[in-house]
């Protein structure tokens, strides 16, 4: 391996280490990774996520601008 390809490989590994996605699933030896409060919340309200309406907040009044005079 040439020095440039080794350097490119090391830079690529560093970028993957810095910006890689965190581990989502831990091995089963770590037990349940979801806190009990979150599991309870998801059980109660998890199916509501897609049904909640999303709307824009109403404007308090008409937006008025002043002309700049000098």
N, C-alpha and C positions, 0 to 999 in steps of 0.2 A: 504494500500500500504506500502510495506516495504521501508526502507531507500535507499536500492540499486536500487530498481525499480524507486523510485522518482528521484534519482540522474541520472539514465540512461535517464529518460524522460526529465529532464532539460538539459542534455548534448545534447540530440537529438534535442530539440527545439533550442538550441543555434547554433548548426551546421546548421540547416535549415535556421535560421535567418541570419547567416554569409554568407553562400554559396548558398542560394536559388537564383533562377533566378529572375531578376527584372520584374516588372509588364510590360507586353507588351501592353495591351489594357486598357486604362482608361475609366471610365464611360463617357457617352455622355455629362454629365454636364460640363466636362472640355473642350469641344469644339474639334476642329480639332487639333490633336497633331502633325501632319506633317507640318513642316515649308513650306511656299509657295515656297521657292527656291528648296527644295527637291522635292516637288510635281511636279514642272515644269521640273526639270531634269529627274525624273522618267517618265513623260509623253513623253519627247523627246527621251530619250535614254534607257528607261527601257527594250525595246524589243531587244536591241543590246547585252545585257549581255551574252546570250548563244551563240552568233554567232562570238564573237571576238576570233581569234586564239591566243593560248598561246604557245609561243615557247621559247626555251632556248636561252640566249644571246650567240653570237659567241665568241669563245676564241680569245684573242688578239694574241696569238702565241702558239707555242708548249710549254708545261710546262717542264722546264728543272730542274733537281736536280743535285746537286754535291755530290759526295761521300765524306764522312767525312774521312779526313786523320789526323793521329796523329803523 
